[in-house]
C-alpha cells in the first residue's frame, strides 16, 4: 500500500482479516495443508481413558467433579471427534456422544443420580459406536 493513497484502491489482492471470507477457506491457507488425524486420535484415546472416572463420581455424588472432568481434558474431545468424522454416519455418532456428555452434565447440575447413571451408560455405548464408525 502506498502512503497517502485512497484506502484500499491500490490493493491487487484481498487483504487478510480473521473475519474475511478469504482467510480460512482459501486454498492458499496453511491450515488446510495440515493432517491432524493422528493428533485427533490421540485426544479421543486419552479421553476414553477418563470415562471410567465418571462411575466413581456418580457413586460418590461428587457432582462438581463431573463438570470439572468435562472441561478438564474432554473439552478438546468435540473438535477431535468432529475432525475425525468425515461421513454422515460418523457425524451422527459423534453428535450422540456430545448429547450424552451434555445429559451427564445436566444430571450432575440437578444432582440426579439416576439421570447421570443413564447418561453414563449411554455414553459408553455411543462412544464405542463412534470409534467403530471412524475406524479406531
Secondary structure as GFF3:
##gff-version 3
##sequence-region A 1 136
A	DSSP	three_ten_helix	30	33	.	.	.	ID=ss1
A	DSSP	alpha_helix	37	50	.	.	.	ID=ss2
A	DSSP	alpha_helix	53	59	.	.	.	ID=ss3
A	DSSP	alpha_helix	63	72	.	.	.	ID=ss4
A	DSSP	three_ten_helix	74	76	.	.	.	ID=ss5
A	DSSP	alpha_helix	77	84	.	.	.	ID=ss6
A	DSSP	alpha_helix	88	109	.	.	.	ID=ss7
A	DSSP	alpha_helix	113	134	.	.	.	ID=ss8
###
